[in-house]
Amino acid sequence: MAERNERASARRKTSETIETTKETAQQTLDAAKEGAGAAADTAQRGAARLGEQMRDAAESLLHEQKDRMANAVHDLADALRRAAGTFEHDQKGTAARYAGQAADQIDRFSATMRDQQMRDLLAKAEGFARRQPVLFIAGAIAAGFVVGRVLARPAGDGAAHHDQASGGEHGYRPQEQSLAGYGAGTEVGSM
């Protein structure tokens, strides 16, 4: 009978140990869940913050590009005004008037670009594209060409062009050597 009591006592101790181990395991599991939940919350907040930063950076970049485009369009309007002045000086009144009107329209478009939000401009462009698709495509091609030429031009390009046009320091010199193509390395006129 003593042996039976020892077995029963050993079973109780084993059951108690198992229960204690289960409780400890459950507490550890609960703590791990809390830690994982906190880590997930932290990761989610970090991802949200990163998303906000990326959106802010994209909006800033779009705003800069919109301003750059508005400046390029304004520069085009100024060039048309100068052309209108030249036409007026050369007594070509009709061409001067059309160039001046075009410059005014382009300048108003430039001001609209500066004053409105990017999503509003895109919505207006989409609406126009749906109403007048052919005109929209033709305008996009023309605008892309003009803006590409304006934006691709180096800052000092105007001065170099002026020198070439006036025969200045970088202008055409018929007495110099040809640098490429037929007759390269020989003086002009020696053939």
Secondary structure, DSSP 8 states (H G I E B T S, - for coil): -HHHHHHHHHHHHHHHHHHHHHHHHHHHHHHHHHHHHHHHHHHHHHHHHHHHHHHHHHHHHHHHHHHHHHHHHHHHHHHHHHHHHHHHHTT-HHHHHHHHHHHHHHHHHHHHHHHS-HHHHHHHHHHHHHH-HHHHHHHHHHHHHHHHHHHHS-TTHHHHHHHHHHT-TTS--TTSB--SSTTTTSBTT--
